[in-house]
Amino acid sequence: MGMNREITTKYKVAIITESLWKMAGANKVLEALAEVFPQADIYALFGEKDSLSASLKKHNIYYSFLNKVPFIKYFYRYTLHLWPMAVEQFDLSEYDLIISNTSSVSHGVITPPNSKHVLYINSPMRYIWDLQSLYFDVVKFGFLKRVAVRFLLVFSRMWDVVAAQRGRILISNSNFTAKRVEKYWDRKVDKVIYPPVNIYRGKVQAKRENYYLAGAPFEPNKRGDFLLKCASEIGFNIKIMGTGSMRKGLKKKYCKFKNIEILDWVSEKEKWELISNAKGFVVAGIEDYGIFCVEALSCGTPVLAYKGGGSVELIKENITGIFFDDWEVEDFKKALDRFENKKWDYMEVAKNLINMNSKEEFKKEIEKILVE
């Protein structure tokens, strides 16, 4: 850990991110990065300190001008066209090492000429590249809004490609993300480092309850809309935990179905109880990596997943899970029938974790690449 002490004492470090509203996947990465660099300052477009973990609260946190807008928490997604300008206004002139934990724009910060700028890429902006049509179809913009958004997307793509050249070292969270970086930014990543995951440490349950579980599928790329359509038409029991922009609308639409339960906030203990007792975990959309998926597998809970994104790097078909190929109810039902008819060995599922890092392994990998 000598390198860690050297960097945090000799160099001034800044970590840049986008949203600090909740401790979701990208902010779990942020937490681990901040533990590697305990003296680092953190910059974010918006957020609130009360939502963060105890270790993140110890850092100096600076927000963009957007965070001063009244009630920004409730409509920040609609300020997307302002994010590049906001992130470029951070003054990082005094920092030697700058780490962008990016899912949208934090890689676009302006850095001093002699600084080292490292990108940890959770995802290039999904909604301006390959998943644009999916966002349009699921969100269902009206005609005028579609025209306005498409006009802004042209400039967003131009900015994104230019901003992507500002990092010296590129690290992606999966091979899937690495391919997207190469295609849209025309750069190869220097390293794939899987994000930190806290795996289950309890007893693998041999007997399972009669429900499937899903985790926070309430953004367009995660296809909670498709999952709930399948559940309403096929009739299998599904519990869904977590939050997201589409949660309120989907809960209102499907609350009348007795086989569908959209849960309110659950504690960490409750989360593990739900996962470890479920007959299966469902990943209905495209994950850049899939932390929930790894957590489920660590409980011995097999996964029924869309065959795309990071899920294909985590699941061994017919050993730890089963894939469906298309967002069609009939295709999902065929995969579900195969899932139901298979006698799962839950201990074997738990033993077959692949392509994942604990928090300590993640921190060591990050330190190693900064020494090279």
C-alpha positions as CSV (number, residue, x, y, z in Angstrom):
1,M,0.0,0.0,0.0
2,G,3.0,2.3,-0.2
3,M,1.9,3.7,-3.5
4,N,-1.4,4.7,-2.0
5,R,0.3,6.7,0.7
6,E,2.7,8.3,-1.8
7,I,-0.1,9.5,-4.1
8,T,-2.3,10.8,-1.3
9,T,0.5,12.7,0.4
10,K,2.7,13.8,-2.6
11,Y,-0.1,14.5,-5.1
12,K,-3.4,16.4,-4.9
13,V,-6.2,14.1,-6.2
14,A,-9.7,15.0,-7.5
15,I,-12.4,12.4,-8.3
16,I,-15.1,13.6,-10.7
17,T,-18.6,12.0,-11.0
18,E,-22.1,13.0,-12.1
19,S,-24.8,12.3,-9.6
20,L,-24.7,11.8,-5.8
21,W,-28.4,11.3,-5.1
22,K,-28.0,7.6,-4.0
23,M,-25.5,4.9,-3.4
24,A,-26.2,3.0,-6.7
25,G,-23.6,1.1,-8.8
26,A,-21.5,4.0,-10.0
27,N,-21.3,5.5,-6.5
28,K,-20.2,2.1,-5.1
29,V,-17.3,2.5,-7.6
30,L,-16.8,6.1,-6.4
31,E,-16.7,4.9,-2.8
32,A,-13.9,2.4,-3.5
33,L,-11.9,5.0,-5.5
34,A,-12.3,7.4,-2.6
35,E,-10.9,4.8,-0.2
36,V,-7.8,4.3,-2.4
37,F,-7.4,8.1,-2.2
38,P,-8.7,9.2,1.2
39,Q,-7.4,12.8,0.8
40,A,-9.2,13.2,-2.6
41,D,-11.7,16.0,-3.2
42,I,-14.9,14.9,-5.0
43,Y,-16.6,16.9,-7.7
44,A,-20.2,16.2,-8.9
45,L,-22.8,17.8,-11.0
46,F,-25.4,17.4,-8.4
47,G,-26.4,15.5,-5.3
48,E,-26.8,15.7,-1.5
49,K,-24.4,14.6,1.1
50,D,-27.1,12.9,3.3
51,S,-27.5,10.2,0.6
52,L,-23.9,9.1,0.7
53,S,-22.1,6.4,2.7
54,A,-20.1,7.3,5.9
55,S,-16.8,7.0,4.1
56,L,-17.8,9.4,1.2
57,K,-19.1,12.0,3.7
58,K,-15.5,12.4,5.0
59,H,-14.4,14.0,1.7
60,N,-14.7,17.5,0.6
61,I,-17.5,17.5,-2.0
62,Y,-18.0,20.3,-4.5
63,Y,-21.0,20.6,-6.8
64,S,-21.7,22.4,-10.1
65,F,-23.9,25.4,-10.5
66,L,-26.7,23.1,-11.4
67,N,-27.0,21.9,-7.8
68,K,-28.1,25.4,-6.7
69,V,-31.2,25.3,-8.9
70,P,-34.3,24.9,-6.6
71,F,-35.7,21.3,-6.6
72,I,-33.1,20.2,-9.1
73,K,-33.3,16.6,-7.7
74,Y,-36.8,16.2,-9.3
75,F,-35.9,17.3,-12.8
76,Y,-32.1,17.1,-13.2
77,R,-32.5,14.6,-16.1
78,Y,-34.1,17.3,-18.2
79,T,-30.9,19.5,-17.9
80,L,-28.8,17.0,-19.9
81,H,-27.9,19.6,-22.5
82,L,-26.2,21.7,-19.7
83,W,-24.1,18.9,-18.2
84,P,-21.1,19.4,-20.6
85,M,-20.9,23.1,-19.7
86,A,-21.3,22.4,-16.0
87,V,-18.5,19.8,-15.9
88,E,-16.1,22.0,-17.9
89,Q,-16.5,24.8,-15.3
90,F,-14.8,22.8,-12.5
91,D,-11.5,24.4,-11.6
92,L,-9.0,21.5,-11.4
93,S,-5.9,23.6,-11.9
94,E,-4.3,22.6,-8.6
95,Y,-4.7,18.8,-9.0
96,D,-2.0,16.4,-10.1
97,L,-4.2,13.3,-10.5
98,I,-7.8,13.5,-11.7
99,I,-10.0,10.4,-11.9
100,S,-13.3,10.6,-13.8
101,N,-15.8,8.0,-12.6
102,T,-18.0,8.5,-15.7
103,S,-21.4,7.3,-16.9
104,S,-22.2,10.4,-18.9
105,V,-20.0,13.6,-18.9
106,S,-17.4,13.6,-16.1
107,H,-14.7,12.5,-18.6
108,G,-15.1,15.9,-20.1
109,V,-13.5,17.9,-17.3
110,I,-10.7,20.4,-18.3
111,T,-7.5,19.3,-16.7
112,P,-4.1,21.0,-16.3
113,P,-1.4,20.1,-18.9
114,N,0.9,18.3,-16.4
115,S,-1.8,16.3,-14.6
116,K,-2.7,12.6,-15.1
117,H,-6.3,12.1,-16.1
118,V,-7.7,8.6,-15.6
119,L,-11.2,7.6,-16.8
120,Y,-13.1,4.8,-15.1
121,I,-15.8,4.2,-17.6
122,N,-19.1,2.8,-16.3
123,S,-20.7,3.5,-19.7
124,P,-20.4,6.0,-22.6
125,M,-23.7,7.9,-22.6
126,R,-26.3,5.3,-23.6
127,Y,-29.0,7.7,-24.7
128,I,-26.9,9.5,-27.3
129,W,-25.3,6.4,-28.9
130,D,-26.5,2.8,-29.4
131,L,-29.5,2.9,-27.0
132,Q,-31.0,6.1,-28.3
133,S,-33.9,4.4,-30.1
134,L,-34.6,2.3,-27.0
135,Y,-34.9,5.4,-24.9
136,F,-37.1,7.0,-27.4
137,D,-39.4,4.0,-27.7
138,V,-39.7,3.3,-24.0
139,V,-40.0,7.0,-22.9
140,K,-42.3,7.7,-25.8
141,F,-41.5,11.4,-26.5
142,G,-44.0,13.5,-28.4
143,F,-43.2,14.7,-31.9
144,L,-41.9,18.1,-31.0
145,K,-39.9,16.8,-28.1
146,R,-38.3,14.2,-30.4
147,V,-37.2,16.8,-32.9
148,A,-35.7,19.0,-30.1
149,V,-34.0,16.1,-28.5
150,R,-32.5,14.7,-31.7
151,F,-31.2,18.2,-32.5
152,L,-29.4,18.4,-29.2
153,L,-28.1,14.8,-29.5
154,V,-26.1,15.8,-32.6
155,F,-24.1,18.3,-30.5
156,S,-23.9,15.9,-27.5
157,R,-22.2,13.3,-29.7
158,M,-19.7,15.8,-31.1
159,W,-18.9,17.0,-27.6
160,D,-18.7,13.4,-26.2
161,V,-16.1,12.3,-28.8
162,V,-13.9,15.4,-28.2
163,A,-14.2,15.0,-24.4
164,A,-13.2,11.3,-24.6
165,Q,-9.8,12.3,-25.8
166,R,-9.0,14.2,-22.6
167,G,-8.2,11.1,-20.5
168,R,-4.7,9.7,-20.5
169,I,-5.6,6.2,-19.2
170,L,-9.0,4.5,-19.9
171,I,-10.4,1.8,-17.7
172,S,-13.7,0.1,-18.5
173,N,-16.0,-1.8,-16.1
174,S,-16.5,-4.7,-18.6
175,N,-15.6,-6.0,-22.0
176,F,-19.0,-4.9,-23.2
177,T,-18.3,-1.3,-22.2
178,A,-14.8,-1.5,-23.7
179,K,-16.3,-2.4,-27.1
180,R,-18.7,0.5,-26.9
181,V,-15.8,2.9,-26.1
182,E,-13.8,1.7,-29.1
183,K,-16.8,2.0,-31.4
184,Y,-18.1,5.4,-30.3
185,W,-14.9,7.1,-29.0
186,D,-12.5,5.5,-31.4
187,R,-10.1,4.6,-28.5
188,K,-9.1,1.3,-27.0
189,V,-9.3,1.0,-23.2
190,D,-6.0,0.3,-21.4
191,K,-7.6,-2.1,-19.0
192,V,-10.8,-3.8,-18.0
193,I,-11.3,-3.7,-14.2
194,Y,-14.6,-5.2,-13.0
195,P,-16.3,-3.0,-10.4
196,P,-16.3,-3.8,-6.7
197,V,-19.1,-6.1,-5.5
198,N,-20.0,-7.2,-2.0
199,I,-20.9,-10.8,-2.3
200,Y,-23.1,-12.9,0.0
201,R,-21.5,-14.4,3.0
202,G,-24.4,-16.3,4.4
203,K,-25.7,-19.9,3.9
204,V,-26.9,-20.8,0.5
205,Q,-30.5,-21.7,0.8
206,A,-31.5,-25.1,-0.5
207,K,-35.2,-24.4,-0.4
208,R,-36.5,-21.4,-2.3
209,E,-39.8,-19.4,-2.2
210,N,-42.1,-19.1,-5.1
211,Y,-41.0,-15.8,-6.5
212,Y,-38.5,-14.2,-8.9
213,L,-36.7,-11.0,-8.0
214,A,-35.4,-8.0,-10.0
215,G,-33.3,-5.1,-8.9
216,A,-34.0,-1.5,-10.0
217,P,-35.1,-2.1,-13.6
218,F,-36.6,1.3,-13.8
219,E,-34.5,3.0,-16.5
220,P,-35.2,2.5,-20.2
221,N,-32.1,0.3,-20.8
222,K,-33.0,-2.0,-17.9
223,R,-36.4,-2.8,-19.5
224,G,-38.6,-3.0,-16.4
225,D,-41.5,-2.1,-18.7
226,F,-40.9,-5.3,-20.6
227,L,-40.4,-7.4,-17.5
228,L,-43.7,-6.2,-16.0
229,K,-45.6,-6.8,-19.2
230,C,-44.3,-10.4,-19.2
231,A,-45.3,-10.8,-15.5
232,S,-48.8,-9.5,-16.1
233,E,-49.4,-11.7,-19.2
234,I,-47.6,-14.9,-18.0
235,G,-48.6,-14.7,-14.3
236,F,-45.3,-15.6,-12.5
237,N,-44.6,-14.0,-9.1
238,I,-42.1,-11.2,-9.2
239,K,-40.8,-8.8,-6.5
240,I,-38.9,-5.7,-7.6
241,M,-36.7,-3.6,-5.4
242,G,-34.9,-0.4,-6.0
243,T,-35.6,3.0,-7.6
244,G,-35.4,4.7,-11.0
245,S,-37.1,7.3,-13.2
246,M,-39.8,4.9,-14.5
247,R,-40.7,3.4,-11.1
248,K,-43.7,5.6,-10.3
249,G,-45.4,5.2,-13.7
250,L,-44.8,1.4,-13.8
251,K,-46.0,0.9,-10.2
252,K,-49.3,2.8,-11.0
253,K,-49.8,0.7,-14.2
254,Y,-49.2,-2.7,-12.6
255,C,-50.2,-2.3,-9.0
256,K,-53.5,-4.2,-9.6
257,F,-51.7,-7.4,-10.5
258,K,-51.5,-9.7,-7.4
259,N,-48.4,-11.5,-8.7
260,I,-46.4,-8.3,-9.0
261,E,-44.9,-6.6,-5.9
262,I,-43.0,-3.4,-6.4
263,L,-41.3,-2.9,-3.0
264,D,-40.5,0.3,-1.2
265,W,-37.0,0.9,0.2
266,V,-35.3,-2.2,1.5
267,S,-32.4,-2.4,3.9
268,E,-29.1,-4.2,3.1
269,K,-30.2,-7.1,5.3
270,E,-33.6,-7.3,3.6
271,K,-32.0,-7.2,0.2
272,W,-29.9,-10.3,0.9
273,E,-32.9,-12.1,2.4
274,L,-34.9,-11.4,-0.7
275,I,-32.1,-12.5,-3.1
276,S,-31.1,-15.6,-1.2
277,N,-34.7,-16.9,-0.9
278,A,-35.7,-16.2,-4.5
279,K,-36.1,-19.0,-7.0
280,G,-34.5,-16.8,-9.6
281,F,-33.2,-13.3,-10.4
282,V,-34.3,-11.6,-13.6
283,V,-32.2,-9.2,-15.7
284,A,-34.6,-7.9,-18.4
285,G,-32.4,-5.3,-20.1
286,I,-28.9,-4.3,-21.1
287,E,-26.5,-3.9,-18.1
288,D,-23.1,-2.3,-18.6
289,Y,-21.8,-4.8,-16.0
290,G,-24.4,-6.1,-13.6
291,I,-23.7,-5.8,-9.9
292,F,-27.2,-7.1,-8.9
293,C,-26.5,-10.1,-11.1
294,V,-23.3,-11.0,-9.3
295,E,-24.9,-10.5,-5.9
296,A,-27.7,-12.9,-6.9
297,L,-25.2,-15.5,-8.2
298,S,-23.2,-15.3,-5.0
299,C,-26.4,-16.3,-3.1
300,G,-26.7,-19.3,-5.4
301,T,-29.7,-17.7,-7.1
302,P,-29.7,-18.5,-10.8
303,V,-30.4,-15.7,-13.3
304,L,-32.8,-15.4,-16.2
305,A,-31.3,-12.7,-18.4
306,Y,-31.5,-10.9,-21.7
307,K,-28.6,-12.1,-23.8
308,G,-26.8,-8.8,-24.2
309,G,-24.6,-6.3,-22.3
310,G,-22.5,-7.3,-19.3
311,S,-24.7,-10.3,-18.4
312,V,-23.0,-12.5,-21.0
313,E,-19.7,-12.0,-19.1
314,L,-21.2,-13.1,-15.8
315,I,-23.5,-16.0,-16.5
316,K,-22.6,-19.5,-17.5
317,E,-25.6,-20.7,-19.5
318,N,-27.4,-23.7,-18.0
319,I,-25.0,-23.7,-15.0
320,T,-25.7,-20.3,-13.4
321,G,-28.5,-19.0,-15.6
322,I,-30.5,-19.0,-18.8
323,F,-30.7,-16.3,-21.5
324,F,-33.6,-15.1,-23.7
325,D,-32.8,-13.5,-27.0
326,D,-35.5,-11.0,-27.8
327,W,-37.8,-8.5,-26.0
328,E,-40.8,-10.6,-27.0
329,V,-43.2,-12.1,-24.4
330,E,-43.2,-15.4,-26.2
331,D,-39.4,-15.6,-26.3
332,F,-39.2,-14.7,-22.6
333,K,-41.8,-17.4,-21.8
334,K,-39.8,-20.1,-23.6
335,A,-36.7,-19.2,-21.5
336,L,-38.8,-19.0,-18.3
337,D,-40.2,-22.5,-19.0
338,R,-36.6,-23.8,-19.5
339,F,-35.7,-22.1,-16.2
340,E,-38.6,-23.6,-14.3
341,N,-38.0,-27.1,-15.7
342,K,-34.3,-27.2,-14.7
343,K,-33.3,-28.6,-11.4
344,W,-30.9,-26.0,-10.2
345,D,-27.9,-26.8,-7.9
346,Y,-27.8,-23.6,-5.8
347,M,-24.4,-24.5,-4.3
348,E,-23.0,-25.0,-7.8
349,V,-24.4,-21.6,-8.9
350,A,-22.6,-19.9,-6.0
351,K,-19.3,-21.6,-6.8
352,N,-19.3,-20.4,-10.4
353,L,-18.8,-16.7,-9.9
354,I,-16.8,-15.3,-12.8
355,N,-15.4,-11.9,-13.8
356,M,-15.9,-10.0,-10.6
357,N,-13.9,-8.2,-8.0
358,S,-14.3,-7.7,-4.3
359,K,-13.8,-4.1,-3.1
360,E,-10.2,-4.9,-2.0
361,E,-9.4,-6.6,-5.3
362,F,-10.8,-3.6,-7.2
363,K,-8.7,-1.2,-5.1
364,K,-5.5,-3.2,-5.7
365,E,-6.2,-3.3,-9.5
366,I,-6.7,0.5,-9.6
367,E,-3.4,1.0,-7.6
368,K,-1.5,-1.3,-9.9
369,I,-2.5,0.5,-13.1
370,L,-1.6,3.9,-11.7
371,V,1.9,2.6,-10.9
372,E,2.5,1.2,-14.4
